[in-house]
Amino acid sequence: MARIAFILLCHKDPVGVIAQARRLTESGDFVAIHFDGRADAADYAKIRAGLAGNPAVAFAGRRVRCGWGEWSLVAATLEAVRTAVAAFPQASHFYMLSGDCMPIKSATYAHEFLDAHDLDFIESFDFFDSDWIKTGIKEERLIYRHWFNERTRKRLFYASLEAQKRLGLARRVPPDLQVMIGSQWWCLRRQTVETLLAFCDARRDVMRFFATTWIPDETFFQTIVAHVVPRREIRSRTLTFLMFTDYGMPVTFYNDHYDLLLGQDYLFARKISPDAIELRKRLGALWQASDAQFPITNEAAGLYRFLAGRGRIGRRFGQRFWEADGSLGRGRRLILIVAKKWHIAKRLTAAIRRHTDIPAVDYLFNELEAHLPDMGGIETTLAKRERHRRALVKMLFVQFESPCVALCLDPSALGLIQDFLDDKAETRVLLIDSDFDDDYVRGHIGRVGLAGQHSAPEQVSRLIPAVRADLEHESERIRDLEIEGFQVISPALGTSANAAALARLLDLDPDTALALAGTDHLFDD
């Protein structure tokens, strides 16, 4: 029977970590814990004390100080993996987890699933040919060296990148490797892990290369596993369920998502809310269940929309108290850039920041990284931004010391757009009109969970016309608002017409507007 060594990377919630480790080991499995070196030493001591004497728990020999996007995350994972391999010779599989993960199947189901599939489960797509990376730098992740963290030392990150470009310091990928990319949540067989560790010991050149790449936790294991394991023995998928708001952040699951989660073809799920006490209790008990049945439906998207629309407390769309008498203020101008293809809108805001003095932020209600200034903490989580959305936008004018601010919104946020249009401030709207070809719609269907990796192609094809019509309808609803001064740009209109629209929208001179409209690859998918 399969026995799993869980590789648990965590940095907070010592009580939750202890409970998770106890639960997982009660089923005859193992846990190797890496607790972030940046985290509170007292929390780490609490975890060690709480799990003392449990022979199925081991701790990484070295605590690495981890930073998002850095090699440190891979180094921490390797520390925990090496610990698990040495401490648990009975383990047949090694499964990556975070402190936000919970089981959505029983241990019996998980063991039987792994026994029936002698495979490695890890997303593994060609780095250069796939469209796995939707926004931001791509090749630059690999061919240039990254010594600074983009989130904490942004100026140095991009200054170093630009300096390397100017000096022609691009480097080659190790010639015998095909770089792959995918989710960092994987489940690997023991022989694969042992072969991978031997490769790491033998190929110091590869280790040095990945150590200065950006976000290597999405490329390192994905590349090495595909290099040392025959492709027929790899399933390019994760066994950990995540769902994203369209192009946004991972969905957080709450108490009313229990049935949704159990119907998915996965073993664990990420982003269980710490406030979802009842959900955590039920999922924790589920792992020990011996007779639970799991009919797989994969109907996550429809159920999620229903539950989210109904609201957690019955008044999700009620007026916020701070918005009752609030206004952005007369004399201020808010520019709303509305686009379904987020990467196009973000290229435009980057160009606006580059060519004008107009502060432009990205999808601040959907993505944590949105080019926001320090605002005293209100901007640190998406939940805070959503709770204080008008206050947040009002503060943007103050923090930027500007009478004009631009921001991006998804066309599905019709109510929010109307809310800003009703404000005393002047609100201008730009719609970036896009064509939705079959490839884009298929990708959209996957991103929002209408179909899974194993859905039949004919099933997806049947969905395409309805989903395309829904996407086009969102844009039509924006047009139906009959907004004064409403502007549209699109690849079909051409650079001159787009420049004229941008000039009207932003009160720009013709040359600057033309520079914005001529942004390289602005409309590329």
C-alpha positions in Angstrom: 0.0 0.0 0.0 1.2 3.5 -0.8 2.5 5.5 2.2 3.0 9.2 1.7 5.7 11.5 3.1 4.1 14.9 3.0 6.6 17.8 2.5 5.0 20.5 4.5 6.2 24.1 3.9 4.8 26.6 6.3 5.5 29.9 8.0 2.6 30.6 10.4 -0.3 29.1 12.5 1.6 26.7 14.7 -1.6 25.3 16.1 -2.8 24.5 12.6 0.5 22.9 11.6 0.4 20.7 14.7 -3.1 19.6 13.9 -2.3 19.0 10.3 0.7 16.9 11.0 -1.1 14.8 13.6 -4.0 14.2 11.3 -1.8 13.1 8.4 0.3 10.8 10.5 -2.7 9.1 12.1 -3.3 7.4 8.7 0.0 5.7 8.7 1.7 8.4 6.6 4.6 10.8 7.4 5.3 14.5 7.5 8.6 16.4 7.0 8.2 20.0 8.1 10.1 23.1 6.9 9.2 26.2 8.9 10.3 29.4 7.3 13.5 30.8 8.7 12.0 34.3 8.7 9.1 33.2 10.9 8.8 33.6 14.7 11.2 31.3 16.5 8.6 31.0 19.3 6.1 29.6 16.8 8.7 27.0 15.6 9.5 26.0 19.2 5.7 25.5 19.8 5.5 23.2 16.7 8.5 21.2 17.8 7.1 20.8 21.3 3.6 19.9 20.1 5.0 17.1 17.8 7.7 15.9 20.1 7.8 12.1 20.3 5.9 11.5 17.1 8.1 9.2 15.1 6.3 9.9 11.8 7.3 13.6 12.0 10.7 15.0 11.0 12.0 18.6 10.7 14.2 19.9 8.0 17.8 20.1 9.3 18.2 23.7 8.2 15.5 26.5 8.2 15.9 28.6 5.1 14.7 32.2 5.0 12.2 32.1 2.2 11.1 34.8 -0.2 8.4 34.6 -2.8 9.9 34.0 -6.3 13.3 33.2 -4.9 15.5 30.1 -5.1 15.1 30.0 -1.3 11.7 28.2 -1.7 13.3 25.5 -3.8 16.2 25.2 -1.3 13.7 24.9 1.6 11.8 22.2 -0.3 15.0 20.2 -1.0 15.9 20.4 2.7 12.6 18.9 3.7 12.7 16.3 0.9 16.2 15.1 1.9 15.0 14.9 5.5 12.0 12.8 4.5 14.0 10.4 2.3 16.4 9.7 5.1 13.9 9.6 8.0 11.1 7.6 6.3 12.5 4.7 4.2 8.9 3.2 4.1 7.5 6.2 2.2 6.6 5.3 -1.4 5.4 8.8 -2.4 6.4 12.4 -1.5 3.6 15.0 -1.7 4.1 18.8 -1.5 1.7 20.7 0.8 1.4 24.2 2.3 -0.1 25.2 5.6 -3.2 26.4 3.7 -3.9 22.9 2.3 -6.6 20.4 3.5 -7.6 17.0 2.3 -10.7 16.7 0.2 -10.6 12.9 0.0 -10.0 10.2 2.6 -6.6 8.7 3.3 -8.0 5.3 2.0 -9.0 7.0 -1.3 -5.6 8.7 -1.6 -3.7 5.5 -1.0 -5.8 3.5 -3.4 -5.5 6.2 -6.0 -1.7 6.2 -5.8 -1.5 2.4 -5.8 -3.6 2.3 -9.0 -1.4 4.9 -10.8 2.4 4.1 -10.9 3.1 7.7 -12.0 4.5 11.0 -11.0 2.0 13.8 -10.8 3.6 17.2 -11.6 2.5 19.9 -14.1 5.1 20.0 -16.8 4.6 22.2 -19.8 7.3 23.5 -22.2 8.5 26.8 -20.8 9.0 28.5 -24.2 6.2 27.0 -26.3 3.3 26.9 -23.8 1.2 29.9 -22.6 1.4 28.9 -19.0 2.8 32.4 -18.1 0.1 34.9 -18.8 1.7 38.2 -17.7 5.1 39.7 -16.8 8.5 38.6 -17.9 9.0 35.2 -19.4 12.3 34.3 -21.1 13.9 36.9 -18.8 13.2 34.6 -15.8 15.8 32.3 -17.1 18.3 34.0 -19.4 19.2 36.8 -16.9 20.4 36.4 -13.3 18.2 37.6 -10.5 19.7 38.5 -7.2 17.0 40.8 -5.9 13.4 40.1 -5.0 10.9 41.8 -7.3 8.4 42.3 -4.5 10.6 43.6 -1.8 13.4 45.3 -3.9 11.5 46.2 -7.0 13.9 49.0 -8.2 17.0 46.9 -7.8 15.3 43.9 -9.5 14.4 45.9 -12.6 17.6 48.0 -12.6 19.7 44.8 -12.6 17.5 43.3 -15.3 17.9 46.3 -17.6 21.6 46.6 -16.9 22.1 43.0 -18.0 20.0 43.6 -21.2 22.1 46.7 -22.1 25.4 44.9 -21.5 24.3 41.8 -23.4 24.7 39.5 -20.5 22.0 37.0 -21.5 23.1 33.4 -20.7 22.3 30.0 -22.2 20.0 27.4 -20.6 22.0 24.2 -19.9 22.0 22.6 -23.4 20.8 19.2 -22.3 17.7 20.5 -20.5 14.3 21.2 -21.8 13.0 23.8 -19.4 9.4 23.0 -18.2 7.0 25.0 -16.1 4.0 24.3 -13.9 2.4 24.4 -10.5 4.7 23.9 -7.5 2.3 21.4 -5.9 3.4 17.9 -6.9 3.3 14.2 -5.8 6.4 12.1 -6.8 7.3 8.5 -6.4 10.2 7.5 -4.2 12.4 6.4 -7.0 11.8 9.7 -8.8 12.8 11.7 -5.7 16.0 9.7 -5.1 17.0 10.1 -8.8 16.2 13.8 -8.6 18.4 14.2 -5.5 21.2 12.3 -7.2 20.9 14.6 -10.2 21.2 17.6 -7.9 24.3 16.3 -6.3 25.9 15.5 -9.6 24.9 18.6 -11.7 26.2 21.6 -9.7 26.0 23.6 -13.0 22.3 23.1 -13.2 21.9 24.0 -9.5 23.9 27.2 -10.1 21.8 28.1 -13.1 18.4 27.7 -11.3 19.7 29.5 -8.2 19.6 32.8 -10.0 16.4 32.3 -12.0 13.2 34.0 -11.1 10.3 31.9 -9.6 12.3 28.7 -9.8 9.7 26.7 -7.8 7.6 26.8 -11.0 10.5 25.4 -13.2 13.1 23.5 -11.2 11.3 20.3 -10.2 9.2 20.4 -13.3 12.3 20.5 -15.5 14.4 17.9 -13.6 11.6 15.4 -13.2 10.9 15.6 -16.9 14.6 15.1 -17.6 15.1 12.0 -15.4 11.7 10.3 -15.8 10.3 8.9 -19.0 7.4 11.1 -20.2 5.0 8.1 -20.2 5.4 7.9 -16.4 4.5 11.6 -15.8 1.0 13.0 -15.6 1.2 16.7 -16.2 -1.3 17.7 -13.5 -1.4 18.5 -9.8 -3.3 16.5 -7.3 -4.0 19.7 -5.3 -7.1 21.6 -6.3 -6.9 25.3 -6.9 -9.4 27.6 -8.5 -8.8 31.1 -9.7 -11.1 34.0 -10.2 -10.6 34.8 -13.9 -6.9 35.7 -14.3 -6.9 36.6 -10.6 -5.8 35.3 -7.3 -6.5 31.8 -6.0 -10.1 31.4 -4.7 -10.3 31.1 -0.9 -12.7 28.4 0.2 -15.2 28.7 3.1 -17.7 26.6 5.1 -20.3 26.4 2.2 -17.7 25.0 -0.2 -17.6 21.5 1.3 -19.7 19.7 -1.4 -17.9 21.6 -4.1 -14.5 20.4 -2.9 -15.4 16.8 -2.5 -16.6 16.6 -6.1 -13.3 17.6 -7.6 -10.8 15.0 -9.0 -8.1 15.9 -6.6 -6.7 14.7 -3.2 -6.1 18.1 -1.5 -7.2 21.7 -1.9 -5.4 24.9 -1.3 -6.5 28.2 0.2 -8.9 27.0 2.9 -9.8 30.2 4.9 -8.5 30.2 8.4 -12.0 31.5 9.4 -13.7 28.4 7.9 -13.7 26.5 11.1 -16.5 24.2 10.2 -15.0 23.4 6.8 -11.6 22.6 8.4 -13.3 20.4 11.0 -15.3 18.4 8.4 -12.3 18.0 6.0 -10.0 17.0 8.9 -12.5 14.3 9.9 -12.9 13.2 6.2 -9.2 12.1 6.0 -9.9 9.4 8.6 -13.2 8.3 7.0 -13.2 4.6 5.9 -16.4 4.4 4.0 -16.8 7.8 2.3 -17.9 7.9 -1.3 -16.6 10.5 -3.8 -18.7 10.9 -7.0 -16.5 13.2 -9.2 -18.4 16.0 -10.9 -15.8 18.7 -11.5 -18.6 21.3 -11.5 -16.6 23.7 -9.4 -17.2 26.9 -11.4 -21.0 26.8 -11.4 -21.2 25.9 -7.7 -18.7 28.6 -6.8 -20.6 31.3 -8.7 -23.8 30.3 -6.9 -22.2 30.3 -3.5 -20.3 33.5 -4.0 -23.4 35.3 -5.3 -25.4 34.2 -2.3 -22.8 35.6 0.0 -21.4 34.3 3.3 -23.5 36.4 5.5 -26.5 37.3 3.3 -25.4 40.9 2.5 -22.4 40.6 0.4 -23.5 43.3 -2.0 -24.9 45.7 0.6 -23.6 49.2 0.8 -20.4 49.6 2.9 -20.8 52.0 5.8 -17.8 54.0 4.8 -19.3 54.5 1.3 -22.7 55.8 2.5 -21.6 59.4 2.5 -18.2 59.1 0.9 -17.0 60.5 -2.5 -13.8 60.5 -4.3 -14.1 64.3 -4.4 -15.0 66.9 -6.9 -12.2 68.0 -9.2 -10.7 64.5 -9.3 -10.6 62.4 -12.4 -10.8 58.6 -12.3 -9.8 56.6 -15.4 -11.2 53.1 -15.6 -9.4 50.8 -18.0 -11.8 47.9 -18.6 -10.5 44.8 -20.2 -11.2 41.0 -20.1 -7.7 40.2 -21.3 -5.8 41.5 -18.2 -2.4 41.2 -19.7 -3.3 43.8 -22.4 -4.6 46.3 -19.9 -1.5 45.8 -17.7 0.7 46.5 -20.8 -1.2 49.7 -21.3 -0.9 50.8 -17.6 2.8 50.1 -17.7 3.1 52.3 -20.8 1.1 55.1 -19.1 3.5 55.0 -16.2 6.4 55.1 -18.6 5.3 57.9 -20.9 3.1 60.1 -18.7 2.9 61.4 -15.1 -0.5 59.8 -14.6 -0.4 57.2 -11.8 -1.8 54.0 -13.2 -2.4 50.8 -11.1 -3.4 47.4 -12.3 -6.3 45.1 -11.2 -6.2 46.2 -7.6 -9.3 44.3 -6.6 -8.2 41.0 -8.2 -4.4 40.8 -7.9 -2.2 41.4 -4.9 0.6 42.9 -7.1 -1.0 45.9 -8.7 1.7 48.7 -8.5 0.1 50.3 -5.4 2.0 52.7 -3.1 2.4 52.1 0.6 -1.0 53.0 2.0 -0.6 52.1 5.7 -1.8 48.5 5.4 -5.2 48.9 3.7 -3.5 47.6 0.5 -1.9 44.5 1.9 -4.6 42.0 1.3 -7.3 41.6 -1.4 -9.9 41.2 1.4 -9.0 44.6 2.9 -9.2 46.2 -0.6 -12.6 44.8 -1.3 -13.9 45.8 2.1 -12.6 49.3 1.7 -12.8 49.8 -2.1 -13.9 53.4 -2.3 -11.7 54.4 0.6 -8.8 52.7 -1.1 -9.3 54.5 -4.4 -9.8 57.8 -2.5 -6.5 57.2 -0.8 -4.8 56.7 -4.1 -5.4 60.3 -5.1 -3.8 61.4 -1.8 -0.8 59.0 -1.9 0.0 59.8 -5.5 -0.6 63.5 -4.9 -2.4 63.6 -8.3 -5.8 64.8 -9.4 -6.0 61.9 -11.9 -5.6 58.2 -11.3 -6.0 55.3 -13.7 -6.9 51.7 -12.6 -7.9 48.4 -14.3 -11.3 46.6 -13.9 -12.7 43.4 -15.3 -15.9 44.0 -17.4 -17.7 41.6 -15.1 -17.4 44.3 -12.3 -20.4 46.2 -13.8 -21.7 47.2 -10.4 -18.4 48.7 -9.3 -18.1 50.6 -12.6 -21.6 52.0 -12.2 -20.7 52.9 -8.6 -17.7 55.0 -9.7 -19.8 56.6 -12.5 -22.3 57.8 -9.9 -19.5 59.5 -7.9 -19.0 63.2 -7.7 -15.6 62.8 -9.2 -15.3 62.7 -13.0 -15.0 59.1 -14.2 -13.9 58.2 -17.7 -14.0 54.7 -19.1 -11.9 53.0 -21.7 -12.9 49.6 -23.0 -10.2 47.5 -24.5 -12.2 45.5 -27.1 -10.8 42.0 -27.9 -11.6 39.1 -30.1 -12.1 35.8 -28.3 -10.9 33.0 -30.5 -11.4 29.3 -29.8 -8.0 28.9 -28.1 -8.6 31.9 -25.8 -12.1 30.6 -24.9 -10.7 27.1 -24.2 -8.2 28.6 -21.9 -10.9 30.7 -20.2 -13.0 27.6 -19.7 -10.1 25.9 -17.9 -9.2 28.9 -15.8 -12.7 29.4 -14.4 -13.2 25.6 -13.8 -16.0 24.9 -16.3 -13.9 22.0 -17.5 -11.0 20.1 -16.1 -7.8 18.7 -17.6 -9.5 15.4 -18.2 -12.7 16.8 -19.7 -13.5 15.3 -23.1 -12.6 17.6 -26.1 -16.2 17.4 -27.4 -17.5 18.6 -24.0 -15.2 21.6 -24.2 -16.2 22.3 -27.8 -19.8 22.4 -26.9 -19.1 25.0 -24.2 -17.2 27.4 -26.5 -20.1 29.2 -28.2 -21.9 29.8 -25.0 -18.8 31.0 -23.1 -17.8 33.3 -26.0 -21.3 34.8 -26.1 -21.0 35.4 -22.3 -17.6 37.2 -22.7 -18.9 39.4 -25.5 -22.1 40.1 -23.5 -20.0 41.6 -20.7 -18.5 44.1 -23.1 -21.9 44.9 -24.5 -23.2 45.7 -21.0 -20.5 48.2 -20.6 -21.5 49.9 -23.9 -25.1 49.9 -22.8 -24.3 52.2 -19.9 -24.0 55.0 -22.5 -21.2 56.6 -20.6 -20.3 60.2 -21.6 -16.9 60.4 -23.2 -16.7 56.6 -23.5 -13.6 55.4 -25.4 -12.7 52.1 -27.1 -9.4 50.8 -28.4 -8.9 47.5 -30.2 -6.4 45.9 -32.6 -9.0 46.2 -35.4 -9.2 50.0 -35.1 -5.5 50.6 -35.9 -2.8 52.6 -34.2 -4.0 56.1 -35.3 -7.6 55.6 -34.1 -6.4 54.1 -30.9 -4.0 57.0 -30.3 -6.9 59.5 -30.8 -9.0 57.6 -28.3 -6.2 57.6 -25.7 -5.6 61.3 -26.3 -9.2 62.0 -25.5 -9.3 59.7 -22.5 -6.1 61.0 -20.9 -5.9 64.6 -22.3 -2.6 63.8 -24.0 -0.7 65.4 -26.8 -0.8 63.5 -30.1 2.8 62.2 -29.9 2.4 60.8 -26.4 -0.9 59.2 -27.3 0.7 57.7 -30.3 3.5 56.3 -28.2 1.0 54.6 -25.9 -1.0 53.2 -28.9 2.2 51.9 -30.5 3.3 50.0 -27.4 5.2 46.8 -28.5 2.9 43.8 -28.6 0.1 45.7 -26.9 -2.6 43.4 -28.2 -0.7 40.2 -28.4 -2.1 37.1 -26.6 
